[in-house]
C-alpha cells in the first residue's frame, strides 16, 4: 500500500477517531483506486481528475449502486484533502468531480389492508381513546394532512360537519381538502365526546386539545398513539407514522385513478414535481405485479 495511504488511514483512526470498520472500508476503497491507477502506470497519490472520473465510470458500468459510489468518492475526496493539506500535492483533483446522482427515495406507504387493520384496531379501543384514535386515523387517511396541520386544527374547522376541510398549510396558504363520509362521522363522534368533557367556559379552541404547552395534541404525542395502535394491528411500528399515512393517502388515490394535479392540490405541494414521486411508486407496484404474475418473468433472458 502507498505510504501516503497508510499515513491517511493512521490520521483517520488516531486523530479523527474513525471506527475500525470505517478505516477498513477506506482501505478497500483506496486499494481499489490504486489497482485501477496501477493499470495506467499511476501512483494513487498522482491521480488526476480524468482518472478519478474514469474510475467512478467503471464502477457505474459494473452496476455498483449510486450510494456506494458516492461513499467511495467521499473517501477519495478526504484522501486528497489530506494530500493537499500535507503539501504532498499542490492541487485537489476531486474538486470538480461530481457526485453520482442518488435520486429520491420512494416514499414509504401502507397497503389498503394495513390501513384497514389500523382503523379496526382503533375502533376496538374502548371509550374516549377509541373515538379519538379513530377520528385521527380517519382524518389522516382521508385528507393526507401533514402532522402539524392535523394536530393544530381548530374546532371551528369542523363546526358544521363540513364535507370539505379548510387547512392552513406551509407559508400560511389555505387549501380545501374533501372529507370522506367515514372521516366526517368519526370527527362528529369525537366532537360529541370532546364537547361533553369540556365546560363551555373553559373549552379549548383546538379540535384535539391536550395539556401540551401548545394547548393541542403534540406531534410526539400523536406518534406515540400511532405506535400503540400499530402494535394492536400487528404492524411493525417502524412502518407507521403520520407521514406514512400521508404517503398512503396519495399512493392509494393515484392507484385508484386520481389525477396528479388534484393530488398535488390536496397535499398542498407548491411544485407538482414533488407530487410526481408517487407516480414512481405506482411504477414500482406495476413492476412487482409483472414479476409476480407474468409467465415469463422468472425465466433467464438467454433461456
KEROTI-828219 format. One record per atom (N, C-alpha, C, O): x, y, z. Coordinates in steps of 0.001 Angstrom, whole numbers, padded with zeros to 6 digits, always signed. Layout:
N
XYZ
...
//
This chain:
303
+000841-001197+000000
+000000+000000+000000
+000871+001240+000000
+001890+001280+000690
+000486+002257-000766
+001196+003527-000856
+001369+004132+000535
+000454+004093+001357
+002570+004700+000794
+002846+005248+002129
+001907+006399+002477
+001585+006610+003646
+001466+007146+001460
+000533+008247+001712
-000827+007720+002165
-001499+008335+002993
-001216+006591+001619
-002472+005972+002030
-002379+005542+003481
-003304+005778+004258
-001265+004909+003858
-001086+004475+005238
-001111+005664+006193
-001703+005591+007270
-000465+006760+005793
-000445+007954+006642
-001862+008519+006802
-002241+008964+007886
-002631+008498+005726
-004008+008992+005765
-004864+008129+006693
-005630+008654+007501
-004733+006813+006578
-005531+005909+007403
-005163+006043+008885
-006032+005974+009754
-003886+006234+009161
-003447+006434+010547
-004038+007722+011112
-004449+007770+012271
-004076+008766+010281
-004658+010030+010707
-006144+009866+011023
-006629+010361+012040
-006859+009168+010143
-008288+008994+010330
-008597+008263+011627
-009566+008581+012317
-007753+007270+011955
-008003+006476+013148
-007502+007162+014414
-008218+007206+015414
-006289+007694+014386
-005668+008234+015594
-006190+009618+015958
-006441+009896+017131
-006355+010488+014964
-006709+011875+015260
-008190+012183+015063
-008728+013073+015721
-008843+011468+014178
-010258+011770+013918
-011205+010719+014491
-012424+010827+014362
-010623+009702+015125
-011439+008724+015830
-012327+007860+014961
-013378+007402+015408
-011914+007629+013716
-012723+006783+012831
-012759+005354+013362
-011757+004836+013855
-013927+004727+013254
-014080+003351+013707
-013268+002416+012812
-012953+002739+011667
-012935+001240+013371
-012133+000278+012612
-012826-000130+011310
-012176-000277+010275
-014138-000310+011366
-014877-000675+010152
-014779+000412+009093
-014682+000124+007900
-014804+001668+009541
-014674+002789+008606
-013288+002812+007980
-013147+003008+006773
-012267+002610+008806
-010894+002594+008298
-010706+001449+007309
-010054+001614+006278
-011277+000290+007624
-011180-000857+006707
-011870-000555+005383
-011375-000929+004319
-013020+000126+005449
-013732+000481+004220
-012903+001458+003391
-012820+001328+002170
-012288+002440+004062
-011431+003391+003352
-010254+002673+002699
-009865+002990+001574
-009697+001708+003415
-008553+000965+002880
-008964+000221+001602
-008228+000225+000616
-010136-000413+001624
-010611-001137+000446
-010862-000183-000724
-010543-000490-001873
-011436+000970-000413
-011724+001939-001473
-010436+002433-002127
-010335+002507-003352
-009467+002764-001302
-008201+003276-001831
-007406+002178-002536
-006706+002435-003515
-007521+000964-002030
-006846-000163-002681
-007435-000400-004068
-006715-000713-005015
-008777-000244-004175
-009425-000412-005469
-008972+000676-006438
-008682+000397-007601
-008911+001915-005954
-008442+003014-006803
-006986+002794-007203
-006603+003042-008346
-006178+002326-006250
-004763+002083-006541
-004599+001035-007630
-003762+001187-008520
-005399-000038-007563
-005319-001066-008599
-005721-000528-009960
-005112-000875-010972
-006753+000325-009991
-007206+000926-011245
-006106+001810-011837
-005824+001753-013033
-005491+002630-010973
-004465+003555-011454
-003188+002828-011871
-002490+003250-012793
-002894+001723-011172
-001679+000969-011496
-001713+000478-012932
-000678+000403-013594
-002917+000139-013419
-003048-000313-014800
-002744+000806-015792
-002499+000563-016974
-002766+002033-015284
-002441+003190-016122
-001037+003720-015838
-000606+004723-016408
-000336+003026-014948
+001016+003436-014624
+001090+004626-013701
+002079+005359-013702
+000029+004829-012893
-000020+005975-011990
-000021+005519-010535
-000570+004468-010204
+000595+006313-009676
+000519+006068-008236
-000773+006669-007727
-001306+007598-008333
-001291+006143-006604
-002573+006603-006094
-002539+008075-005714
-003562+008756-005791
-001368+008580-005303
-001264+009988-004925
-001050+010899-006124
-000970+012118-005972
-000958+010316-007317
-000706+011103-008519
-001887+011105-009479
-001731+011456-010649
-003057+010720-009004
-004239+010645-009864
-004667+012036-010308
-004572+012996-009544
-005138+012137-011540
-005698+013406-011995
-007223+013282-012050
-007778+012208-011819
-007882+014389-012357
-009343+014423-012357
-009932+013416-013342
-010903+012727-013029
-009345+013336-014526
-009861+012428-015553
-009796+010982-015089
-010719+010204-015333
-008701+010621-014415
-008545+009244-013949
-009580+008899-012877
-010129+007797-012868
-009840+009838-011983
-010826+009590-010931
-012218+009457-011537
-013004+008610-011115
-012523+010296-012527
-013818+010184-013202
-013939+008840-013928
-015001+008217-013923
-012848+008406-014546
-012877+007109-015230
-013078+005973-014241
-013781+005004-014530
-012462+006094-013082
-012620+005077-012039
-014077+004987-011602
-014624+003892-011473
-014709+006143-011373
-016112+006165-010999
-016984+005602-012122
-017950+004880-011872
-016627+005944-013365
-017386+005437-014506
-017317+003929-014601
-018302+003285-014960
-016169+003356-014286
-016011+001902-014322
-016906+001250-013273
-017505+000205-013525
-016996+001867-012099
-017855+001327-011048
-019323+001383-011450
-020080+000441-011219
-019718+002514-012061
-021110+002649-012503
-021440+001606-013559
-022522+001018-013548
-020497+001379-014476
-020722+000400-015549
-020819-001016-015011
-021448-001877-015626
-020197-001261-013860
-020243-002600-013265
-021539-002848-012504
-021784-003954-012024
-022378-001796-012396
-023655-001945-011706
-023617-001559-010245
-024570-001830-009515
-022542-000934-009797
-022449-000523-008399
-023522+000521-008090
-023773+001414-008900
-024149+000410-006932
-025216+001330-006535
-024678+002749-006402
-023556+002936-005932
-025456+003756-006807
-025003+005156-006705
-024576+005545-005299
-023619+006302-005136
-025265+005043-004278
-024894+005399-002902
-023517+004841-002530
-022761+005481-001800
-023201+003657-003031
-021883+003085-002772
-020819+003894-003506
-019748+004161-002961
-021116+004279-004738
-020185+005130-005487
-019940+006441-004738
-018801+006898-004633
-021008+007038-004222
-020887+008314-003511
-020048+008149-002245
-019249+009023-001906
-020233+007018-001542
-019433+006781-000338
-017963+006637-000693
-017096+007158+000009
-017684+005933-001779
-016291+005755-002193
-015659+007087-002618
-014498+007356-002311
-016430+007908-003324
-015912+009211-003734
-015623+010080-002521
-014654+010840-002520
-016455+009978-001484
-016224+010730-000251
-014871+010370+000355
-014130+011239+000815
-014562+009078+000348
-013257+008627+000852
-012112+009227+000030
-011134+009731+000582
-012251+009165-001295
-011188+009671-002171
-011013+011171-001989
-009891+011676-002043
-012109+011883-001774
-012026+013331-001546
-011276+013633-000253
-010419+014516-000215
-011606+012894+000805
-010908+013122+002074
-009425+012827+001943
-008589+013528+002513
-009105+011782+001189
-007710+011419+000975
-006959+012551+000267
-005837+012888+000645
-007580+013133-000757
-006900+014203-001496
-006878+015520-000725
-005975+016334-000918
-007875+015740+000155
-007791+016895+001056
-006575+016743+001965
-005863+017708+002245
-006355+015513+002417
-005202+015219+003267
-003897+015471+002515
-002984+016101+003048
-003807+014981+001279
-002588+015176+000488
-002301+016660+000270
-001151+017094+000334
-003361+017435+000012
-003193+018871-000216
-002736+019565+001068
-001834+020403+001043
-003371+019205+002198
-003032+019821+003479
-001604+019503+003901
-000934+020320+004532
-001143+018300+003543
+000207+017875+003914
+001269+018387+002941
+002461+018172+003162
+000857+019053+001879
+001809+019575+000909
+002328+018537-000060
+003270+018798-000809
+001716+017351-000053
+002130+016303-000984
+001725+016683-002403
+002428+016389-003369
+000563+017349-002505
+000082+017825-003800
-000232+019308-003700
-000579+019815-002633
-000107+019991-004824
-000417+021423-004855
-001835+021678-005349
-002270+022825-005443
-002559+020591-005668
-003936+020713-006138
-004769+019576-005586
-004240+018626-005010
-006086+019679-005767
-007006+018618-005362
-007828+018220-006581
-008724+018963-006983
-007545+017066-007179
-008224+016682-008413
-009691+016302-008233
-010397+016084-009217
-010159+016220-006979
-011550+015795-006758
-012523+016968-006708
-013734+016754-006665
-012016+018213-006711
-012912+019353-006519
-013930+019509-007646
-015018+020037-007418
-013602+019066-008842
-014529+019217-009978
-015183+017892-010375
-015798+017790-011437
-015047+016885-009520
-015679+015592-009785
-017071+015597-009165
-017207+015775-007955
-018093+015406-009972
-019476+015421-009480
-019822+014112-008775
-019388+013034-009181
-020600+014232-007728
-021083+013035-007036
-022152+012342-007879
-022880+013006-008617
-022254+011022-007778
-023313+010304-008512
-024684+010792-008073
-024887+011127-006906
-025617+010832-009004
-026983+011224-008673
-027657+010082-007920
-027776+008969-008430
-028093+010376-006706
-028658+009328-005865
-030144+009103-006137
-030673+008021-005886
-030807+010131-006649
-032243+010005-006860
-032981+010117-005534
-032376+009986-004470
-034264+010355-005595
-035055+010480-004383
-035580+009114-003956
-036088+008357-004784
-035461+008794-002663
-036005+007512-002208
-037520+007501-002342
-038174+008519-002119
-038070+006367-002702
-039515+006259-002824
-040153+006356-001442
-039636+005797-000475
-041278+007066-001351
-041940+007207-000045
-042464+005877+000469
-042905+005026-000304
-042410+005712+001779
-042942+004505+002398
-044450+004667+002579
-044928+005745+002931
-045184+003605+002339
-046628+003679+002479
-047162+002321+002915
-046468+001308+002825
-048402+002316+003389
-049062+001092+003823
-050003+000597+002734
-050463+001375+001898
-050279-000676+002750
-051275-001221+001836
-052666-000839+002350
-052825-000442+003504
-053649-000962+001492
-055017-000671+001914
-055445-001608+003041
-056162-001196+003953
-055011-002855+002983
-055356-003819+004036
-054741-003409+005373
-055360-003585+006422
-053533-002866+005338
-052876-002442+006579
-053564-001219+007175
-053705-001117+008394
-053991-000292+006320
-054737+000867+006823
-056037+000403+007469
-056421+000896+008529
-056707-000540+006829
-057941-001090+007383
-057684-001744+008739
-058498-001619+009654
-056553-002440+008868
-056204-003082+010141
-055987-002033+011236
-056383-002245+012382
-055371-000918+010893
-055169+000161+011866
-056511+000727+012319
-056734+000936+013512
-057398+000973+011364
-058716+001524+011690
-059531+000553+012546
-060215+000964+013483
-059453-000725+012218
-060169-001738+013015
-059645-001770+014446
-060414-001903+015399
-058312-001645+014586
-057715-001661+015922
-058128-000420+016704
-058335-000494+017915
-058249+000723+016021
-058674+001958+016686
-060118+001847+017157
-060448+002242+018275
-060973+001308+016297
-062398+001170+016654
-062593+000176+017799
-063580+000254+018530
-061661-000748+017953
-061778-001756+019012
-061423-001194+020386
-061740-001807+021405
-060763-000028+020424
-060434+000592+021706
-061711+001076+022374
-062624+001562+021706
-061772+000942+023670
-062973+001344+024392
-062914+002813+024795
-061838+003377+024995
-064080+003412+024907
-064199+004752+025456
-063627+005855+024593
-063535+005737+023371
-063240+006947+025269
-062750+008152+024592
-061525+007873+023729
-061378+008446+022650
-060643+006990+024207
-059419+006698+023463
-059726+006153+022070
-059078+006521+021091
-060720+005274+021995
-061078+004708+020701
-061699+005727+019767
-061413+005731+018570
-062552+006598+020310
-063185+007630+019489
-062130+008599+018953
-062161+008979+017783
-061196+008994+019822
-060132+009921+019421
-059222+009291+018372
-058928+009908+017349
-058777+008063+018626
-057851+007417+017700
-058504+007199+016340
-057854+007358+015307
-059774+006839+016335
-060488+006630+015077
-060596+007938+014301
-060403+007961+013085
-060908+009034+015009
-061016+010337+014352
-059682+010769+013750
-059637+011283+012633
-058604+010560+014489
-057273+010948+013987
-056899+010138+012750
-056459+010698+011746
-057076+008821+012825
-056705+007963+011701
-057569+008221+010472
-057056+008328+009358
-058864+008320+010673
-059766+008556+009543
-059427+009884+008859
-059433+009975+007631
-059133+010906+009657
-058820+012219+009088
-057490+012199+008354
-057375+012741+007255
-056488+011576+008958
-055174+011481+008301
-055286+010778+006958
-054764+011258+005952
-055965+009646+006946
-056034+008837+005734
-056963+009457+004694
-056763+009265+003495
-057977+010200+005144
-058932+010792+004204
-058417+012077+003575
-058876+012469+002502
-057461+012742+004237
-057027+014063+003775
-055558+014164+003402
-055179+015039+002624
-054719+013281+003947
-053286+013387+003688
-052653+014602+004339
-051633+015096+003860
-053243+015095+005428
-052692+016271+006103
-051300+015993+006650
-050973+014865+007018
-050488+017042+006697
-049229+016969+007427
-049563+016864+008909
-050622+017316+009344
-048662+016270+009684
-048940+016069+011101
-049178+017400+011798
-050056+017503+012655
-048396+018427+011436
-048568+019741+012067
-049927+020342+011733
-050516+021043+012556
-050426+020074+010535
-051728+020585+010120
-052857+019886+010874
-053850+020511+011248
-052692+018594+011091
-053728+017824+011770
-053857+018226+013232
-054953+018546+013693
-052740+018210+013969
-052818+018444+015417
-053236+019875+015740
-053762+020133+016823
-053011+020803+014822
-053346+022206+015089
-054679+022636+014477
-054937+023832+014344
-055526+021677+014105
-056837+022028+013563
-057675+022695+014653
-057784+022160+015756
-058269+023855+014363
-059192+024456+015330
-060536+023741+015277
-060908+023187+014243
-061250+023754+016371
-062550+023088+016397
-063507+023748+015411
-064443+023110+014929
-063276+025019+015110
-064132+025727+014160
-064055+025124+012763
-064973+025304+011963
-062963+024406+012457
-062790+023818+011120
-063840+022753+010834
-064139+022474+009673
-064408+022150+011892
-065412+021099+011694
-066717+021439+012414
-067496+020553+012764
-066940+022738+012630
-068088+023168+013435
-069419+022780+012826
-070373+022514+013557
-069507+022741+011513
-070802+022476+010865
-070780+021189+010038
-071430+021098+008997
-070035+020212+010509
-069949+018931+009807
-069658+019143+008322
-070454+018735+007476
-068544+019768+007997
-068263+020124+006599
-067906+018910+005738
-067396+017905+006233
-068185+019028+004457
-067762+017992+003506
-066364+018296+002985
-065721+017447+002368
-065900+019521+003240
-064566+019958+002827
-063872+020588+004017
-064462+021393+004739
-062631+020222+004216
-061836+020765+005318
-060950+021883+004785
-060224+021688+003810
-061006+023043+005412
-060128+024152+005031
-058887+024081+005914
-058983+024160+007138
-057732+023934+005291
-056474+023708+006019
-055512+024856+005744
-055372+025303+004606
-054858+025322+006786
-053807+026330+006632
-052469+025604+006663
-052062+025070+007694
-051792+025594+005519
-050558+024828+005395
-049310+025671+005456
-049291+026720+006099
-048254+025213+004783
-046972+025916+004786
-047123+027323+004214
-047839+027544+003237
-046434+028263+004846
-046491+029635+004372
-047830+030305+004611
-048112+031359+004040
-048662+029695+005458
-049963+030271+005749
-050971+030126+004626
-052045+030725+004674
-050632+029328+003603
-051549+029162+002471
-052692+028217+002836
-052485+027171+003451
-053886+028609+002446
-055052+027773+002706
-055371+026896+001502
-055164+027286+000353
-055873+025718+001789
-056336+024831+000726
-057550+024064+001228
-057768+023946+002434
-058325+023553+000310
-059511+022782+000662
-059285+021317+000329
-058836+020974-000765
-059604+020457+001295
-059436+019017+001115
-060763+018337+001412
-061320+018543+002490
-061288+017533+000491
-062565+016846+000741
-062455+015873+001915
-061418+015245+002128
-063536+015765+002661
-063615+014804+003763
-064505+013631+003340
-065598+013840+002813
-064050+012428+003565
-064861+011256+003250
-065976+011108+004290
-065888+011673+005381
-067005+010362+003958
-068095+010138+004912
-067615+009476+006203
-068041+009883+007283
-066721+008443+006124
-066224+007853+007378
-065459+008859+008235
-065557+008829+009462
-064694+009757+007592
-063950+010761+008347
-064901+011752+009001
-064689+012150+010147
-065945+012155+008287
-066930+013086+008852
-067629+012454+010055
-067843+013106+011077
-067976+011190+009919
-068658+010505+011025
-067740+010377+012240
-068173+010558+013378
-066461+010062+011984
-065506+009903+013080
-065250+011244+013777
-065142+011294+015003
-065154+012321+013005
-064940+013644+013593
-066163+014102+014379
-066031+014728+015430
-067357+013791+013869
-068575+014158+014576
-068660+013431+015912
-069043+014016+016924
-068298+012146+015905
-068315+011368+017149
-067302+011925+018146
-067583+012017+019341
-066116+012298+017643
-065089+012860+018528
-065535+014202+019103
-065299+014479+020279
-066170+015026+018293
-066631+016327+018785
-067642+016156+019917
-067624+016912+020889
-068512+015173+019791
-069509+014937+020846
-068829+014565+022157
-069191+015076+023217
-067837+013671+022083
-067095+013261+023280
-066306+014431+023841
-066320+014675+025048
-065620+015153+022968
-064782+016292+023363
-065619+017368+024049
-065246+017860+025114
-066757+017736+023439
-067583+018811+023975
-068203+018430+025319
-068378+019276+026196
-068529+017155+025465
-069139+016698+026726
-068138+016752+027872
-068520+016894+029033
-066846+016637+027538
-065806+016597+028571
-065299+017981+028949
-064541+018116+029909
-065711+019031+028197
-065182+020374+028444
-066298+021358+028780
-067228+021532+027994
-066211+021996+029932
-067174+023066+030245
-067062+024170+029200
-065959+024514+028775
-068192+024723+028788
-068169+025730+027718
-067277+026914+028057
-066616+027464+027176
-067251+027308+029313
-066463+028481+029709
-064965+028254+029547
-064206+029205+029360
-064534+026981+029620
-063106+026674+029521
-062779+025831+028294
-061710+025226+028218
-063688+025792+027347
-063491+024951+026167
-062288+025416+025361
-062092+026613+025152
-061483+024452+024909
-060311+024762+024092
-060740+025118+022678
-061776+024661+022194
-059935+025933+022030
-060214+026278+020637
-059720+025208+019687
-060004+025257+018491
-058972+024226+020216
-058381+023196+019366
-059292+021984+019264
-059979+021620+020219
-059284+021364+018088
-060085+020164+017869
-059563+018998+018699
-060335+018188+019212
-058233+018927+018822
-057611+017842+019594
-056811+018461+020751
-055582+018520+020691
-057502+018919+021798
-056813+019602+022902
-055977+018642+023736
-056235+017439+023772
-054967+019200+024406
-054142+018400+025312
-053503+019331+026331
-053712+020544+026301
-052724+018748+027231
-052037+019538+028252
-050672+020027+027782
-049930+020623+028562
-050336+019786+026532
-049062+020271+025996
-049039+021794+026030
-050084+022439+026110
-047844+022358+025968
-047686+023815+026042
-048480+024528+024945
-048966+025642+025145
-048605+023880+023795
-049335+024477+022673
-050843+024484+022904
-051569+025249+022270
-051309+023634+023808
-052734+023518+024054
-053408+022456+023213
-054563+022102+023453
-052682+021943+022220
-053257+020885+021381
-052326+019674+021353
-051186+019742+021811
-052819+018589+020821
-052039+017359+020711
-050704+017647+020030
-050657+018347+019019
-049627+017110+020581
-048303+017345+020002
-047975+016298+018956
-048606+015243+018885
-046975+016611+018147
-046521+015664+017126
-046045+014370+017774
-046383+013275+017325
-045250+014512+018843
-044714+013318+019509
-045835+012528+020173
-045793+011298+020210
-046837+013233+020698
-047963+012542+021311
-048728+011707+020302
-049127+010580+020594
-048933+012268+019100
-049612+011521+018041
-048771+010329+017606
-049305+009245+017373
-047460+010521+017495
-046576+009433+017075
-046653+008260+018062
-046663+007099+017652
-046707+008570+019359
-046801+007515+020370
-048133+006777+020269
-048190+005558+020431
-049198+007522+020000
-050511+006898+019854
-050538+005962+018648
-051100+004869+018711
-049924+006405+017551
-049879+005567+016349
-049045+004311+016583
-049370+003240+016070
-047974+004445+017357
-047139+003274+017657
-047941+002226+018421
-047827+001030+018155
-048749+002685+019370
-049550+001739+020163
-050609+001054+019304
-050849-000145+019447
-051232+001808+018423
-052277+001220+017586
-051666+000295+016541
-052302-000674+016127
-050428+000583+016107
-049737-000304+015167
-049489-001666+015805
-049672-002703+015167
-049075-001654+017064
-048856-002911+017782
-050160-003695+017858
-050175-004906+017637
-051251-003008+018169
-052552-003679+018273
-052997-004251+016927
-053702-005258+016873
-052575-003590+015833
-052958-004052+014492
-051994-005085+013935
-052226-005627+012854
-050906-005368+014666
-049930-006350+014201
-049025-005850+013101
-048559-006630+012270
-048767-004534+013089
-047904-003926+012073
-046654-003395+012755
-046737-002809+013834
-045508-003594+012141
-044238-003094+012680
-044346-001594+012921
-044679-000846+012002
-044072-001142+014144
-044238+000276+014482
-043319+001183+013667
-043614+002366+013493
-042199+000634+013162
-041290+001455+012359
-041900+001821+011015
-041391+002702+010322
-043001+001142+010636
-043632+001390+009351
-044842+002316+009445
-045466+002635+008434
-045171+002747+010668
-046379+003550+010855
-046021+004910+011444
-045400+004991+012504
-046411+005966+010759
-046210+007334+011226
-047223+008221+010523
-047822+007796+009535
-047433+009450+011006
-048341+010355+010303
-047930+010570+008848
-048782+010658+007964
-046634+010655+008605
-046176+010905+007236
-046399+009688+006344
-046678+009833+005154
-046277+008493+006910
-046546+007284+006135
-048021+007237+005731
-048351+006794+004631
-048899+007688+006611
-050321+007734+006264
-050589+008789+005193
-051462+008606+004345
-049850+009879+005231
-049948+010895+004172
-049521+010293+002832
-050179+010498+001812
-048407+009544+002847
-047948+008868+001626
-048977+007837+001158
-049217+007687-000040
-049577+007135+002110
-050572+006119+001751
-051780+006762+001089
-052306+006243+000105
-052218+007888+001629
-053333+008644+001052
-053057+008965-000416
-053902+008715-001275
-051874+009519-000706
-051537+009915-002072
-051370+008702-002987
-051856+008702-004118
-050692+007683-002504
-050435+006496-003319
-051726+005779-003674
-051907+005348-004813
-052626+005648-002701
-053886+004945-002945
-054801+005748-003865
-055539+005173-004664
-054756+007080-003754
-055548+007910-004661
-055106+007712-006108
-055933+007510-006997
-053806+007772-006333
-053286+007614-007696
-053562+006210-008222
-053884+006033-009397
-053437+005220-007355
-053722+003845-007764
-055183+003692-008156
-055526+002853-008989
-056044+004508-007551
-057468+004439-007854
-057887+005280-009039
-059067+005316-009391
-056928+005962-009664
-057226+006716-010877
-057285+008214-010718
-057630+008905-011677
-056961+008763-009540
-056979+010219-009349
-055900+010864-010214
-054860+010258-010471
-056150+012099-010664
-055145+012774-011484
-054120+013460-010590
-054415+013841-009457
-052921+013608-011118
-051778+014101-010347
-052016+015517-009832
-051654+015824-008697
-052615+016381-010640
-052834+017770-010246
-053759+017860-009028
-053525+018664-008126
-054793+017046-009006
-055713+017053-007861
-055007+016598-006591
-055211+017168-005519
-054172+015563-006717
-053429+015071-005553
-052462+016138-005063
-052300+016329-003858
-051821+016833-005996
-050919+017925-005628
-051643+018979-004795
-051135+019421-003765
-052818+019374-005243
-053578+020407-004539
-054016+019942-003163
-053978+020717-002207
-054431+018685-003048
-054868+018186-001747
-053713+018052-000767
-053887+018259+000434
-052528+017705-001277
-051353+017584-000410
-050758+018941-000049
-050027+019060+000934
-051069+019962-000842
-050509+021282-000587
-049093+021437-001079
-048329+022230-000528
-048720+020679-002126
-047386+020803-002711
-047330+022032-003614
-048195+022211-004472
-046324+022873-003427
-046178+024056-004270
-045775+023675-005687
-046172+024335-006648
-044987+022611-005817
-044463+022179-007110
-044965+020774-007405
-044849+019880-006567
-045517+020580-008585
-046058+019259-008937
-044949+018212-009023
-045221+017015-008931
-043693+018656-009201
-042572+017706-009244
-042457+016946-007925
-042022+015795-007903
-042846+017593-006827
-042820+016924-005528
-043839+015793-005485
-043594+014743-004892
-044983+016023-006121
-046056+015016-006129
-045727+013866-007068
-046210+012749-006877
-044910+014130-008078
-044615+013109-009086
-043899+011899-008525
-043867+010850-009168
-043312+012025-007317
-042634+010877-006715
-043607+009716-006541
-043201+008554-006569
-044896+010029-006361
-045883+008965-006169
-046167+008197-007452
-046644+007063-007401
-045878+008803-008604
-046028+008053-009850
-044963+006975-009935
-045183+005927-010544
-043806+007227-009327
-042751+006212-009294
-043169+005043-008410
-042811+003895-008674
-043930+005345-007356
-044451+004278-006501
-045348+003364-007321
-045273+002140-007210
-046210+003979-008160
-047094+003169-008999
-046290+002337-009996
-046640+001191-010276
-045201+002918-010536
-044342+002163-011453
-043749+000944-010766
-043706-000145-011339
-043288+001136-009524
-042716+000026-008760
-043766-001054-008505
-043471-002247-008582
-044991-000627-008203
-046057-001592-007960
-046343-002421-009208
-046520-003637-009130
-046387-001750-010360
-046660-002473-011612
-045531-003446-011933
-045774-004558-012401
-044291-003018-011676
-043149-003886-011941
-043204-005137-011082
-042942-006239-011563
-043547-004966-009795
-043660-006132-008903
-044791-007044-009359
-044692-008268-009272
-045873-006428-009850
-047011-007209-010335
-046609-008092-011511
-046969-009268-011568
-045856-007512-012450
-045406-008265-013621
-044463-009388-013199
-044585-010519-013669
-043525-009070-012312
-042563-010085-011872
-043250-011239-011142
-042805-012385-011202
-044343-010910-010454
-045026-011930-009671
-045940-012803-010523
-046101-013991-010245
-046544-012214-011569
-047602-012937-012268
-047330-013262-013744
-047994-014126-014315
-046359-012575-014364
-046145-012853-015787
-045489-014225-015952
-044539-014547-015238
-045992-015034-016892
-045478-016414-017028
-044005-016496-017396
-043361-017505-017107
-043448-015452-018032
-042045-015496-018441
-041129-014690-017541
-039922-014637-017777
-041690-014055-016500
-040902-013143-015669
-039766-013852-014947
-038739-013235-014667
-039928-015129-014641
-038909-015831-013883
-037872-016538-014739
-036954-017160-014205
-038004-016453-016076
-037076-017148-016941
-035847-016329-017235
-035935-015104-017323
-034711-016960-017388
-033493-016261-017773
-033647-015702-019168
-034309-016291-020021
-033017-014542-019392
-033125-013913-020709
-032581-014814-021813
-033074-014787-022941
-031574-015602-021489
-030951-016434-022533
-031562-017807-022631
-031090-018647-023397
-032644-018056-021837
-033220-019394-021793
-034040-019726-023003
-034585-020825-023097
//
